[in-house]
């Protein structure tokens, strides 16, 4: 059998050093899988270790749309007050919600 690969020789000490480096920097598959599949556990552990960062992140999202949220609340409160005022003060003619003039009937086409 003839090999097409080029062969070289290196000292045994260099080969041992290369094997140690390979073991040190090789990603171990089970450990990698565990990191990928326990995201919630890692996030919870990080949050427990850094409560000040959690608080800052929560505040950021609470305050993100605070102006729009408050404007909507003010508008709803204003509409509620107007509805309550309208219910407390009925129209002077005594007709609540009814049209004063009856609808005009148009003649049927011939």
C-alpha positions in Angstrom: 0.0 0.0 0.0 1.3 3.4 -1.0 0.2 6.4 1.1 -0.3 9.7 -0.6 0.0 11.7 2.6 3.3 13.4 3.4 5.0 12.1 6.5 7.0 14.2 9.0 8.7 13.3 12.2 8.5 15.4 15.4 10.0 14.9 18.8 7.9 12.9 21.4 7.8 15.9 23.8 6.3 18.2 21.1 3.7 15.5 20.3 2.8 15.3 24.0 2.5 19.1 24.2 0.2 19.2 21.2 -2.0 16.5 22.6 -2.3 18.4 25.9 -3.3 21.5 24.0 -5.9 19.6 22.0 -7.5 18.1 25.1 -7.5 21.6 26.8 -9.2 23.4 23.9 -11.5 20.7 22.6 -15.2 21.5 23.1 -16.7 18.6 25.0 -19.9 17.8 23.3 -22.1 16.8 26.4 -21.0 20.0 28.2 -21.9 22.1 25.1 -25.3 20.5 24.8 -26.0 21.1 28.4 -25.2 24.8 28.0 -27.5 25.0 25.0 -30.5 23.3 26.6 -30.6 24.9 30.1 -31.0 28.5 29.1 -33.6 29.3 31.7 -31.4 27.8 34.5 -28.5 29.9 33.4 -30.6 33.1 33.1 -32.1 32.5 36.6 -28.6 31.9 38.1 -27.3 35.1 36.5 -30.3 37.1 37.7 -29.8 35.7 41.2 -26.2 36.7 41.2 -26.9 40.2 39.8 -30.1 41.6 41.3 -29.1 45.2 40.5 -28.9 44.4 36.8 -32.3 42.7 37.0 -33.8 45.8 38.6 -32.3 48.1 36.0 -33.6 45.9 33.1 -37.1 45.8 34.6 -37.1 49.6 35.1 -36.0 50.1 31.5 -39.0 48.1 30.2 -41.5 49.7 32.6 -40.4 53.2 31.6 -40.2 52.4 27.9 -43.8 53.3 27.0 -44.7 55.2 30.2 -45.8 58.4 28.4 -48.1 56.6 26.0 -49.5 54.5 28.9 -50.2 57.6 31.0 -51.8 59.4 28.0 -54.1 56.5 27.4 -55.1 56.4 31.1 -55.8 60.2 31.1 -58.0 59.8 28.0 -60.0 57.0 29.5 -60.4 58.9 32.8 -61.6 61.9 30.8 -64.1 59.8 28.8 -65.4 58.2 32.0 -65.9 61.6 33.6 -67.7 62.9 30.5 -70.0 59.8 30.5 -70.8 60.3 34.2 -71.5 64.0 33.7 -73.8 63.2 30.7 -75.7 60.6 32.8 -76.1 63.0 35.7 -77.4 65.9 33.5 -79.9 64.6 31.0 -80.9 66.8 28.0 -83.4 69.6 28.7 -86.0 68.1 26.2 -86.2 64.9 28.1 -85.3 62.7 25.2 -82.3 60.7 25.9 -80.6 59.2 23.0 -83.6 59.6 20.6 -83.6 61.7 17.5 -85.8 64.8 17.8 -87.0 64.7 14.1 -88.3 61.4 12.7 -86.4 60.1 9.7 -87.6 61.3 6.3 -89.2 58.5 4.3 -88.4 58.6 0.6 -91.0 57.3 -1.9 -90.5 53.9 -3.4 -89.2 53.9 -7.0 -91.8 53.3 -9.7 
